[in-house]
Amino acid sequence: HAAHERLLFEDLRKQYLDGNIASQTLLFPETVELSIFQTQLVEKNRETLAKMGFAIRDFGGNSFVVSAIPALAGGAGASALFLDILNQFGTEKGGSSGANRLDDILADIACKAAIKAGHDLKEVEIEALLHRMEKADLFSHCPHGRPVFKQFSQDDVKKWFYRT
């Protein structure tokens, strides 16, 4: 999960810095009912949300229709993802602002889109993930700080099984 999350984060960040994150149009757009505060957040951050891959349109009052989400997050629930990201615009998460807030948001999108524990990967998917890891520039931790890999010696393994 941490390795996949790191790769997705780097992809999202590059796409954002290049001008636009690829969107996935939803076959069935989702309607969300927002609070007044959340509606103000949409209005204030509409351009940034669009650049992140969200397509949102007014549906009257405090209702909005989410018709596209970031393509890399295609497996995530559209409404839940949109609300999570929107709410981050309204919080002071660790005093983050500007680029730091953007990285936090992109990290959360990557986390939600990354493979989860217990998800079986086919051998070809494992090989592709390892190949991408090998080619990546920065790869020690996921964007949230969790290590991507752990190296241990044969002696460590022997100690775990009381074979020293």
Rosetta blueprint (number, residue, H / E / L):
1 H L
2 A H
3 A H
4 H H
5 E H
6 R H
7 L H
8 L H
9 F H
10 E H
11 D H
12 L H
13 R H
14 K H
15 Q H
16 Y H
17 L H
18 D L
19 G L
20 N L
21 I L
22 A L
23 S E
24 Q E
25 T E
26 L E
27 L E
28 F E
29 P E
30 E E
31 T E
32 V E
33 E E
34 L L
35 S L
36 I H
37 F H
38 Q H
39 T H
40 Q H
41 L H
42 V H
43 E H
44 K H
45 N H
46 R H
47 E H
48 T H
49 L H
50 A H
51 K H
52 M L
53 G L
54 F L
55 A E
56 I E
57 R E
58 D E
59 F L
60 G L
61 G L
62 N L
63 S E
64 F E
65 V E
66 V E
67 S E
68 A E
69 I E
70 P E
71 A H
72 L H
73 A H
74 G L
75 G L
76 A L
77 G L
78 A H
79 S H
80 A H
81 L H
82 F H
83 L H
84 D H
85 I H
86 L H
87 N H
88 Q H
89 F H
90 G L
91 T L
92 E L
93 K H
94 G H
95 G H
96 S L
97 S L
98 G L
99 A H
100 N H
101 R H
102 L H
103 D H
104 D H
105 I H
106 L H
107 A H
108 D H
109 I H
110 A H
111 C H
112 K H
113 A H
114 A L
115 I L
116 K L
117 A L
118 G L
119 H L
120 D L
121 L L
122 K L
123 E H
124 V H
125 E H
126 I H
127 E H
128 A H
129 L H
130 L H
131 H H
132 R H
133 M H
134 E H
135 K H
136 A L
137 D L
138 L L
139 F L
140 S L
141 H E
142 C L
143 P L
144 H L
145 G L
146 R L
147 P E
148 V L
149 F L
150 K L
151 Q L
152 F L
153 S L
154 Q H
155 D H
156 D H
157 V H
158 K H
159 K H
160 W H
161 F L
162 Y L
163 R L
164 T L
